[in-house]
Amino acid sequence: MAQNVAAGEKPWIDGWKILIANWHSSLTYTPRPQAIVSRGNDGVHPDNSRILFNDVAAAYACALRWKISGDSRYADKSIQIMNGWAYTLTQLAATCGCDRDHDGILMAGLQGYQFANAGEIMRTYTGWAANDFAAFQGMMKNLFYPVNVGSYLHSHLSSYSNWDLCCVASAMAIGVLCDEPAMFQSAVDYFKTGFGNGCIRQTVYWLHPGYLGQTQESGRDQGHDTLSIGLAAVICEQAWNQGIDLYGYDNNRFLAGAEYVAKGNLIESGSTYYPVPFAPYTNGGATFTQFSTGSIGAGRPIWASIYNHYVNRKGIAAPYSEKFAKLMQPDGGGGNFGPNSGGYDQLGYGTLAFTRDPIPSGAAPSGLTAFTASGDVTLSWWGTTYATSYEVKRSTSSGGPYTTVASGITDLLTYSDTGLAAGNYYYVITAMTPLGGTAASNEAHAVVGTALHTWLKFDDRAVDSSGNAHDATLSQGAVFAPGKKGSAVSLNGTAGCYVSLPTGFLSGVADFTLAFWVYLNSAQTWARLIDFGTGTDQYMYLTPRANRGGVRFTMSLNSAPGEESIEGPNPLPTRQWLHVAVTLSGSTATLYVDGVVAGTNNSMLYAPFRLGNTDKNYIGRSQFAADPYLDGLIDDFRIYWGALTSEEIAALVTS
């Protein structure tokens, strides 16, 4: 920044001019530290949050101005502000995890991460006395951090993603400021796998073809939707600076969300630039069925870091984030986007802070995935900077040789391969650029028709006989006993007695068949025949007896509010061998008991691959701690790619 501003280089110099013109970066700025700060009306304290968010914006603006110019007067001004608050503030009027005080939680998160970032810039300034810096660290650790962690660790899926994300960003930043690795790591872990909408798999709820990642707040309004993207970008950038790549986590899932929101909010000639798809989403009592136009086109200063990371650090195409970053360029900071709290939700000055020189050449196409539904193979991939088009290549053998089946693809980066005969297919993607063709992407595998994916015979061992290496692991207490065919695995219903399958073994599975024999020793409500997922927010399970009494198969990407189920009229009986099967073909799911249809759902939108890299794949155990373990035997456990017909299910019963 300093080098390019000194040289008058665009666009850095344009961002610098906005910074120095902003009144928060003035030497005449007068801070107003308060003993108690409240946002909203909690019935006790007046709303004086405006004082805090203005002072935080000034502390950051002056810190940035010092760091670039070297003028110590601005360093002294930033420290004056932070010292004033460190020795004055005694309370943030917010109660951890309480919905009625979410305004206070938002204040602790939004102003918390910003204050910590200002302090992190200034910690190298020799004019900041050690005891004063320690006092500032103490304020952040003892007043802001408890509200942050109390909120997201006690979160739930009826809240909104920005509530969680601001607290994750703040807890992470305070962990860095205070040299507390455990604080930092807790925030990282929550962003990856936490229960709540600040977990990236909930923030980016649904992946449409071409990696358009529908976001949790996209049906609410675009002011909050863009806020969530901006906060997730802060989290990713802070983690990157500590050597952890959350930008690339889960196949660039954050980029999928950013591209979706950017595309849906770009405005041209008074209308949305591009339409975006939408899958129905339920958040507690509210159900959203379309992309909200509320506050559409919201212009937050959040896109520069996203665009510059993916395009100019990594060489990955991010066309819609790029369009929005350039539309906002040069962007300002606090006070440049309105006087209310929303204009101070982000540090801003992204053009100045995050612009990078263009990368010389892009990466090869990457992240290729494939799934088969209703006989069609759908491919999605990440593109490369400077690509003019993409080619899809297919083979019937892993490693090729490949034949080009489609070319000239530009947007979206997806392809549907149709009319294929049953069999195995292998795909790669290459890109055309002004410098010629790129190397091929990773290879993706798809099965058309039906084929064994997993086959556990349980004949005195838990080896996968399909040849796909999905071997099972028996926990202590699980043993082999006489079964329907040879031996079976016997589970005694005590805690810790179950079978587990490998992490991510359902990746790429859309249409499927699950089939096995079961012998129940006892009938227990909510015991699990199977339960595969990542926790109590994303799962697919089959229980012999649900709370209404029937056998039930359920999938969800959003815990109880998002469940889609098939429930039979009766529970599975005890003390007899039964054959149970579930099939999914497109959006039609069917449950069979002893080869007879027990229930159907023709509107099943979910599929196993949408659960992601599942790490809790259980036979005989629930992901919900209160549910009982299975008391019974399982034999001839099979999963197929593709949906078997009713005749094929009947043949499994009689074979």
C-alpha positions in Angstrom: 0.0 0.0 0.0 2.7 2.5 1.0 4.8 1.9 -2.1 1.9 2.3 -4.5 0.4 5.3 -2.7 3.8 7.0 -2.8 4.1 6.3 -6.5 0.6 7.6 -7.2 -0.4 4.2 -8.7 -4.1 3.5 -9.4 -6.3 2.3 -7.8 -4.4 2.5 -4.5 -4.0 6.3 -4.8 -7.8 6.6 -5.3 -8.5 4.6 -2.2 -5.9 6.7 -0.3 -7.7 9.9 -1.3 -10.9 8.6 0.1 -9.2 7.6 3.4 -7.6 11.0 4.0 -10.8 12.8 3.1 -12.8 10.8 5.6 -13.4 12.8 8.8 -12.5 9.7 11.0 -8.9 9.9 9.9 -8.5 13.6 10.9 -6.2 14.7 13.7 -9.1 16.8 15.0 -11.2 13.8 15.7 -12.4 13.7 19.3 -13.1 10.3 20.9 -15.9 9.9 23.4 -15.3 6.7 25.4 -18.2 5.4 27.5 -18.4 3.3 30.6 -21.5 1.3 29.3 -22.4 0.9 25.7 -25.8 -0.4 24.5 -27.1 -1.0 21.0 -30.9 -1.0 20.6 -33.2 -0.5 23.6 -32.7 -3.1 26.3 -35.1 -1.2 28.6 -32.3 -0.1 30.9 -29.5 1.6 28.9 -29.9 4.2 26.2 -28.6 3.3 22.7 -25.2 5.0 22.5 -23.6 2.5 20.1 -23.1 5.3 17.5 -20.4 6.7 19.7 -18.6 3.3 19.8 -18.8 2.5 16.1 -17.6 6.0 15.1 -14.6 5.8 17.5 -13.7 2.3 16.3 -13.8 3.6 12.7 -11.6 6.5 13.6 -9.1 4.2 15.4 -8.8 2.0 12.3 -8.6 4.9 9.8 -5.9 6.7 11.8 -4.0 3.5 12.2 -4.1 2.8 8.5 -3.1 6.4 7.7 -0.1 6.1 10.0 0.9 2.7 8.6 0.9 4.0 5.0 2.3 7.5 5.5 4.6 7.0 8.5 3.2 10.1 10.1 3.3 9.3 13.9 0.6 12.0 14.7 -2.0 9.5 13.3 -0.5 6.7 15.3 -0.9 8.9 18.4 -4.5 9.7 17.5 -5.4 6.0 17.1 -3.8 5.1 20.4 -5.6 8.0 22.1 -8.9 6.5 21.0 -8.0 3.0 22.1 -6.5 4.0 25.4 -9.6 6.1 26.2 -11.9 3.1 25.7 -9.5 0.6 27.4 -9.6 2.6 30.7 -13.2 3.6 30.5 -15.4 0.8 29.2 -16.8 -1.5 31.9 -19.8 -3.2 30.2 -21.3 -4.1 26.9 -25.1 -4.2 27.4 -25.6 -7.6 25.8 -26.6 -11.0 27.2 -24.8 -14.0 25.5 -27.0 -16.1 23.4 -30.3 -14.3 24.1 -32.3 -13.4 21.0 -33.8 -10.3 22.5 -30.3 -8.9 23.0 -29.1 -9.7 19.5 -28.4 -6.0 18.9 -25.8 -6.1 21.7 -24.4 -9.3 20.4 -24.0 -7.7 16.9 -22.3 -4.7 18.5 -19.8 -6.9 20.3 -19.1 -8.8 17.1 -19.0 -6.0 14.5 -17.1 -3.4 16.6 -15.1 -6.2 18.3 -13.4 -7.5 15.2 -12.8 -3.9 13.9 -11.3 -2.7 17.2 -9.0 -5.7 17.4 -7.8 -5.1 13.8 -6.9 -1.5 14.7 -5.1 -2.7 17.8 -3.2 -5.3 15.8 -1.9 -2.6 13.3 -0.8 -0.4 16.2 0.9 -3.0 18.4 4.2 -2.5 16.5 4.2 1.3 17.3 6.9 2.1 19.8 4.8 5.0 21.1 2.1 2.6 22.6 3.1 2.0 26.1 3.2 -1.7 27.1 0.8 -1.2 30.0 -1.7 0.7 27.8 -1.5 -2.1 25.1 -2.1 -4.6 27.9 -5.2 -2.7 29.0 -6.6 -2.7 25.5 -6.0 -6.4 25.2 -7.7 -6.9 28.6 -10.8 -4.9 27.4 -11.1 -7.0 24.2 -10.5 -10.3 26.0 -12.7 -9.6 29.1 -15.6 -7.6 27.6 -15.9 -8.3 23.9 -14.7 -11.9 23.7 -17.2 -13.4 26.3 -20.1 -12.0 24.4 -18.7 -13.3 21.1 -18.0 -16.8 22.2 -21.1 -17.0 24.3 -23.2 -16.2 21.3 -21.9 -18.5 18.7 -21.2 -21.5 21.0 -24.8 -21.4 22.1 -26.2 -20.6 18.7 -29.0 -22.4 16.9 -30.3 -22.7 13.4 -33.2 -20.3 13.9 -30.8 -17.3 14.0 -29.2 -15.6 11.0 -25.7 -16.1 9.7 -24.5 -12.6 10.2 -25.2 -12.9 14.0 -22.8 -15.8 14.2 -20.3 -14.6 11.7 -19.6 -11.2 13.3 -18.9 -13.0 16.6 -16.6 -15.6 15.0 -14.7 -12.7 13.2 -14.3 -10.9 16.5 -13.3 -14.0 18.6 -10.7 -14.8 15.9 -9.3 -11.3 15.8 -9.2 -11.1 19.6 -7.4 -14.4 19.7 -4.7 -13.0 17.4 -4.5 -9.6 19.2 -4.1 -11.3 22.6 -1.8 -14.1 21.4 -4.3 -16.8 22.5 -4.2 -19.7 20.0 -7.1 -21.5 21.7 -9.4 -18.5 21.2 -8.4 -18.3 17.5 -8.7 -22.1 16.9 -12.2 -22.2 18.5 -13.4 -19.6 16.0 -11.8 -21.6 13.1 -13.4 -24.8 14.2 -16.8 -23.2 14.5 -16.6 -21.7 11.0 -15.7 -25.2 9.7 -18.0 -27.5 11.6 -20.0 -25.6 14.2 -23.7 -26.0 14.9 -25.3 -22.8 13.7 -25.6 -20.6 10.7 -22.1 -19.2 11.1 -20.7 -22.5 10.0 -19.8 -22.1 6.4 -21.9 -25.1 5.3 -25.0 -23.3 6.8 -24.0 -19.8 5.6 -23.6 -21.2 2.1 -26.6 -23.6 2.4 -27.1 -25.0 -1.1 -24.7 -25.5 -4.1 -26.5 -25.0 -7.4 -24.7 -26.3 -10.6 -21.8 -24.2 -11.5 -21.0 -23.6 -7.9 -23.6 -20.8 -7.2 -23.8 -21.1 -3.5 -27.2 -20.1 -2.2 -26.7 -18.3 1.1 -28.7 -18.6 4.4 -29.9 -15.0 4.3 -30.6 -14.7 0.5 -34.3 -15.2 1.0 -34.4 -12.6 3.8 -33.0 -9.4 2.2 -29.8 -8.4 0.5 -28.6 -5.9 3.1 -28.1 -8.8 5.6 -27.1 -11.2 2.8 -24.2 -9.0 1.7 -23.2 -8.4 5.4 -22.8 -12.2 5.9 -20.5 -12.4 2.8 -18.5 -9.4 4.1 -18.0 -11.0 7.5 -17.1 -14.4 6.1 -14.5 -12.6 4.0 -13.0 -11.0 7.1 -12.8 -14.5 8.8 -11.1 -16.0 5.7 -8.6 -13.1 5.4 -7.7 -13.2 9.1 -7.2 -17.0 9.0 -5.1 -16.7 5.8 -2.8 -14.2 7.6 -2.3 -16.9 10.3 -1.5 -19.6 7.8 -5.0 -21.3 7.6 -6.8 -21.4 4.3 -10.5 -21.0 5.0 -10.9 -19.4 1.6 -10.3 -22.7 0.0 -12.0 -24.9 2.6 -14.6 -27.4 1.4 -13.8 -26.8 -2.3 -13.9 -23.0 -2.1 -17.4 -23.1 -0.5 -17.1 -19.4 0.6 -16.4 -18.4 -3.0 -19.6 -20.2 -4.1 -21.6 -18.0 -1.7 -19.8 -14.8 -2.7 -20.4 -15.5 -6.4 -24.1 -16.2 -5.8 -24.6 -13.0 -3.8 -22.6 -10.9 -6.1 -24.5 -12.2 -9.2 -27.8 -11.6 -7.5 -27.0 -8.0 -6.5 -25.3 -6.6 -9.6 -27.5 -3.9 -11.1 -27.7 -2.8 -14.7 -30.2 -0.4 -16.1 -32.4 -0.6 -13.0 -32.8 -4.4 -12.9 -30.8 -7.3 -11.6 -27.8 -8.0 -13.7 -28.3 -11.8 -13.7 -31.0 -14.0 -12.1 -30.0 -16.6 -9.6 -31.6 -20.0 -8.8 -33.2 -20.6 -5.4 -34.0 -23.7 -3.4 -36.7 -23.5 -0.7 -35.2 -22.8 2.7 -36.7 -23.0 6.2 -35.2 -21.0 9.1 -37.2 -21.8 12.3 -40.7 -20.7 11.6 -40.0 -18.8 8.3 -39.8 -20.5 4.9 -38.2 -18.6 2.0 -39.1 -19.6 -1.6 -37.3 -17.0 -3.7 -34.3 -14.7 -3.8 -35.2 -11.5 -1.9 -35.2 -8.2 -3.7 -35.2 -6.3 -0.4 -32.2 -3.9 -0.5 -31.0 -5.5 -3.7 -27.8 -4.0 -5.0 -26.5 -3.3 -1.5 -23.2 -1.7 -2.0 -21.0 -2.7 0.9 -17.1 -2.3 0.7 -16.5 -6.1 0.9 -15.6 -7.3 -2.5 -12.0 -6.2 -3.0 -10.5 -8.8 -0.6 -12.6 -11.6 -2.2 -11.7 -10.7 -5.8 -8.1 -10.2 -5.1 -7.6 -13.3 -3.1 -9.2 -15.7 -5.6 -8.2 -14.0 -8.8 -4.8 -12.4 -8.1 -3.5 -14.6 -5.3 -4.8 -18.0 -6.5 -5.6 -17.6 -10.2 -9.2 -18.8 -9.8 -11.9 -17.1 -11.8 -14.5 -15.1 -9.7 -16.3 -13.2 -12.4 -19.2 -11.8 -10.4 -17.1 -10.8 -7.3 -14.7 -9.2 -9.8 -17.6 -7.2 -11.4 -18.8 -6.0 -8.0 -15.3 -5.1 -6.8 -14.7 -3.0 -9.8 -18.1 -1.5 -9.5 -17.3 -0.4 -5.9 -13.8 0.8 -6.7 -12.5 2.9 -5.0 -14.4 2.1 -1.8 -14.4 4.0 1.4 -14.9 3.1 5.1 -17.0 4.1 8.1 -19.0 7.2 7.3 -18.8 6.7 3.5 -21.8 4.4 3.4 -24.4 6.3 5.5 -24.5 7.5 9.1 -26.3 4.5 10.6 -24.9 1.3 12.0 -25.0 -0.6 8.7 -22.5 1.9 7.2 -20.0 0.9 10.0 -20.4 -2.9 9.7 -17.1 -3.3 7.9 -13.6 -1.7 8.1 -13.8 -0.7 4.4 -11.1 0.9 2.3 -10.8 -2.4 0.4 -9.4 -1.0 -2.8 -6.5 0.5 -0.8 -6.0 -2.4 1.5 -6.5 -5.5 -0.7 -5.7 -4.6 -4.3 -2.9 -6.9 -5.7 -1.0 -6.8 -9.0 -2.7 -9.1 -11.6 -1.5 -12.7 -11.5 0.6 -13.5 -14.6 -1.5 -16.6 -15.5 -4.3 -18.5 -13.9 -4.5 -21.9 -12.3 -5.8 -24.9 -14.2 -9.5 -25.6 -13.8 -10.1 -27.3 -10.4 -12.6 -28.7 -8.0 -14.4 -30.7 -10.6 -17.3 -32.8 -9.2 -19.9 -35.0 -10.7 -23.2 -36.5 -9.6 -25.9 -38.5 -11.4 -29.6 -37.9 -11.1 -32.3 -39.4 -13.3 -29.6 -40.7 -15.6 -27.9 -37.4 -16.3 -24.4 -36.5 -15.1 -24.1 -32.9 -13.8 -20.6 -31.5 -13.7 -19.4 -28.3 -11.9 -15.9 -26.8 -11.7 -13.9 -23.8 -10.7 -12.5 -21.7 -13.6 -9.2 -20.0 -14.2 -8.2 -16.4 -14.5 -7.9 -15.3 -18.2 -9.9 -18.3 -19.6 -12.0 -17.5 -22.6 -13.9 -20.9 -22.7 -13.8 -24.4 -21.3 -13.9 -28.0 -22.7 -15.4 -31.1 -21.1 -13.6 -34.3 -21.8 -14.9 -37.8 -21.0 -13.5 -41.3 -20.9 -14.8 -44.8 -19.8 -11.4 -45.5 -18.2 -9.8 -43.6 -15.3 -6.9 -41.7 -16.6 -8.2 -41.6 -20.2 -7.8 -41.4 -23.1 -10.4 -38.7 -23.1 -12.8 -37.5 -25.8 -14.0 -33.9 -26.0 -17.8 -33.9 -25.5 -18.4 -30.2 -25.1 -16.5 -26.9 -25.9 -17.1 -23.2 -25.9 -18.5 -23.2 -22.3 -18.2 -19.8 -20.7 -20.8 -19.2 -18.0 -21.9 -20.9 -15.8 -19.2 -23.5 -15.3 -21.4 -26.5 -15.4 -22.3 -29.2 -18.0 -25.0 -31.8 -18.1 -24.0 -35.0 -19.9 -27.2 -36.8 -21.1 -28.3 -39.9 -23.0 -25.5 -42.1 -21.6 -25.6 -45.8 -21.5 -25.2 -47.5 -18.1 -21.6 -47.6 -17.0 -18.7 -45.7 -15.4 -17.6 -42.4 -16.8 -14.5 -40.2 -16.0 -14.3 -36.5 -16.7 -11.7 -33.7 -16.8 -11.9 -30.0 -17.8 -9.5 -27.9 -19.7 -9.6 -24.1 -20.4 -8.7 -22.1 -23.4 -6.8 -18.9 -22.6 -5.0 -16.2 -24.8 -1.8 -18.2 -24.1 -3.3 -21.5 -25.2 -4.9 -24.5 -23.5 -4.4 -25.2 -19.8 -3.6 -28.4 -18.0 -6.5 -30.6 -17.2 -8.5 -30.4 -13.9 -8.8 -33.2 -11.4 -10.7 -36.2 -12.7 -14.3 -36.7 -11.6 -16.1 -40.1 -11.6 -19.8 -40.7 -12.3 -21.9 -43.9 -12.5 -24.9 -44.1 -14.8 -27.4 -46.9 -14.1 -26.8 -48.9 -10.9 -23.6 -50.3 -9.4 -22.5 -51.4 -6.0 -21.0 -48.6 -4.0 -20.7 -50.3 -0.6 -21.3 -54.0 0.3 -20.7 -55.2 3.8 -21.6 -58.9 4.0 -20.5 -59.0 7.7 -19.4 -62.6 7.3 -17.0 -62.4 10.3 -15.4 -59.3 8.9 -16.3 -55.7 8.0 -14.6 -55.5 4.6 -16.3 -53.8 1.7 -16.9 -56.4 -1.0 -17.8 -53.8 -3.7 -14.1 -53.2 -4.3 -14.5 -49.5 -3.4 -12.6 -49.8 -0.1 -15.5 -48.5 2.1 -14.5 -50.9 4.9 -16.4 -50.5 8.1 -15.0 -50.3 11.7 -16.7 -52.1 14.6 -16.6 -50.3 17.9 -16.1 -52.1 21.2 -19.1 -54.4 21.9 -20.0 -54.9 18.3 -19.5 -58.6 17.5 -20.4 -61.1 14.8 -23.3 -63.6 15.3 -25.4 -65.9 13.2 -27.3 -63.8 10.6 -29.8 -63.9 7.8 -27.0 -65.0 5.4 -24.0 -66.5 7.2 -23.0 -64.1 10.0 -24.2 -60.6 10.8 -23.0 -57.8 13.0 -24.7 -57.8 16.4 -25.2 -54.6 18.3 -26.3 -54.8 22.0 -28.0 -51.4 22.4 -25.4 -50.1 24.9 -23.7 -46.7 24.5 -20.6 -47.0 22.3 -21.7 -50.1 20.4 -22.0 -49.4 16.7 -20.4 -49.6 13.3 -18.8 -46.7 11.5 -18.0 -46.1 7.8 -15.2 -43.9 6.3 -15.3 -40.1 6.2 -16.7 -38.8 2.9 -17.7 -42.1 1.6 -21.0 -40.7 0.1 -19.3 -37.9 -1.8 -20.7 -37.7 -5.3 -23.7 -39.9 -4.6 -27.0 -38.5 -5.7 -29.5 -41.2 -6.9 -28.9 -44.2 -4.6 -30.2 -47.4 -3.0 -29.7 -48.4 0.6 -30.7 -52.0 1.3 -30.0 -54.5 4.2 -31.4 -57.1 6.5 -32.2 -56.2 10.2 -33.3 -58.2 13.2 -34.5 -56.1 16.1 -34.1 -57.5 19.6 -36.2 -54.6 21.1 -38.2 -51.7 19.9 -36.7 -48.3 20.8 -38.0 -44.9 19.6 -35.4 -43.0 17.7 -32.8 -45.8 17.6 -30.9 -45.7 14.3 -30.4 -48.3 11.7 -28.1 -45.8 9.9 -27.2 -42.1 10.5 -24.8 -40.4 8.1 -23.8 -36.8 8.2 -21.7 -34.1 9.8 -23.6 -33.6 13.0 -27.1 -32.6 14.2 -27.6 -30.1 11.4 -26.8 -32.1 8.3 -27.7 -35.8 8.2 -29.6 -38.7 6.7 -31.0 -41.4 9.0 -33.3 -44.4 9.0 -35.0 -45.2 12.3 -37.2 -48.3 12.9 -39.6 -46.2 15.1 -40.1 -42.5 15.0 -42.1 -40.5 17.6 -45.3 -41.1 15.8 -44.7 -44.8 15.7 -43.7 -45.5 12.1 -40.4 -46.5 10.4 -38.9 -43.2 9.0 -36.2 -42.2 6.6 -35.1 -38.5 6.8 -32.6 -36.2 5.2 -31.8 -32.6 6.2 -29.3 -29.8 5.5 -30.7 -27.6 8.3 -31.6 -29.7 11.3 -35.2 -30.2 12.2 -36.6 -27.1 10.3 -35.3 -28.5 7.0 -36.2 -32.2 7.3 -37.6 -34.1 4.3 -38.9 -37.5 5.2 -40.7 -40.7 4.3 -42.6 -42.3 7.2 -44.3 -45.7 7.0 -47.5 -46.4 8.8 -46.0 -48.9 11.3 -42.7 -49.4 13.2 -40.5 -52.3 12.3 -41.5 -55.4 14.3 -39.1 -57.2 16.6 -37.8 -60.7 16.8 -37.8 -61.4 13.1 -35.6 -60.8 10.0 -36.8 -57.9 7.8 -35.4 -56.5 4.6 -35.4 -52.7 4.5 -34.5 -50.5 1.5 -34.6 -46.8 0.5 -34.2 -45.6 -3.1 -33.8 -42.1 -4.5 -34.3 -41.3 -8.2 -34.3 -37.6 -9.0 -36.7 -36.1 -6.4 -38.6 -39.4 -5.8 -37.7 -41.3 -2.6 -39.3 -44.7 -1.8 -39.1 -46.8 1.4 -39.5 -50.5 1.2 -40.1 -53.1 4.0 -39.7 -56.8 2.8 -39.9 -55.6 -0.8 -43.3 -53.8 -0.3 -43.6 -50.0 -0.6 -44.1 -48.5 2.9 -43.9 -44.9 1.9 -43.0 -42.4 -0.9 -41.9 -38.8 -1.1 -42.1 -37.2 -4.6 -40.5 -33.9 -3.4 -37.2 -35.0 -1.9 -34.8 -32.2 -2.9 -31.9 -33.5 -0.9 -29.3 -36.1 -1.9 -26.4 -37.7 0.0 -23.7 -35.6 -1.8 -25.2 -32.4 -0.4 -24.3 -33.5 3.1 -20.6 -32.8 2.1 -17.6 -34.6 3.6 -19.5 -36.6 6.2 -17.4 -37.6 9.1 -20.1 -39.3 11.3 -21.3 -42.3 9.3 -22.9 -44.7 11.7 -24.8 -48.0 11.6 -26.7 -48.5 14.9 -25.9 -45.1 16.3 -27.6 -41.6 16.2 -25.8 -38.3 15.8 -28.2 -37.0 18.5 -26.7 -37.9 21.9 -30.0 -38.5 23.6 -31.2 -41.2 21.1 -30.7 -44.9 22.0 -28.2 -47.2 20.4 -29.6 -50.1 18.2 -30.3 -53.4 19.9 -30.3 -55.9 17.0 -28.4 -57.4 14.1 -27.6 -56.0 10.6 -26.7 -58.2 7.6 -25.9 -57.9 3.9 -25.6 -54.1 4.1 -25.6 -52.5 0.6 -25.5 -49.1 -1.0 -25.8 -48.7 -4.8 -25.2 -45.8 -7.1 -28.6 -45.3 -8.7 -32.1 -46.4 -7.7 -33.0 -50.0 -8.0 -36.4 -50.8 -9.4 -39.1 -52.3 -7.2 -38.5 -55.6 -9.0 -34.8 -55.4 -8.2 -35.6 -54.7 -4.6 -38.0 -57.7 -4.5 -35.2 -59.8 -5.9 -32.9 -58.8 -3.1 -35.5 -60.0 -0.6 -35.9 -63.4 -2.3 -32.4 -64.1 -3.5 
